[in-house]
Amino acid sequence: MINRSIFRFASVALLSLTATYALAGDFFEEKGVALNSYDALSFFTSAPDPIPGVKELTYEYKGSKFEFITSAHMRTFASDPERYAPQFGGFDAYGVSQGRKVGAHPRVFAVVDGKLYMFSDIESRKNWKKDVAGNVARASEQWSEVSKLVAQNR
């Protein structure tokens, strides 16, 4: 029980400290690569952790480069990028539902009804999960306005 609590605390601390490195641009690009180089399809197929792609397998979508682990993943993404790209430009889904544009962390996500939602930290994902349908509806209604805002750090 104590080891589990220590692990949770360490995980939250690590995510809090590293969250800021992923906050630039739609799909939270880092050095011009979306999802901090994680393969977008791996969020759907490799739970609980996404897998880093390789720079030799890239596809550009909405001005962002996505990297993949296989050419099959790249072709699948290219055939329907709206399906596999993160919702709300990769910004924190809970933040968007609250009218804020907050950068997300690439390792804090949820796949619901075949869509990828990203979060700034574990607490944000936890709050979002309290009312997934309501938060998705609110975020979807607000995204056109929230997308115009300057992204904020949590």
Summary of the structure (lengths in Angstrom):
residues: 154
radius of gyration: 15.1
end to end distance: 30.0
largest distance: 46.8
contacts: 496
relative contact order: 0.16
helix: 50%
strand: 21%
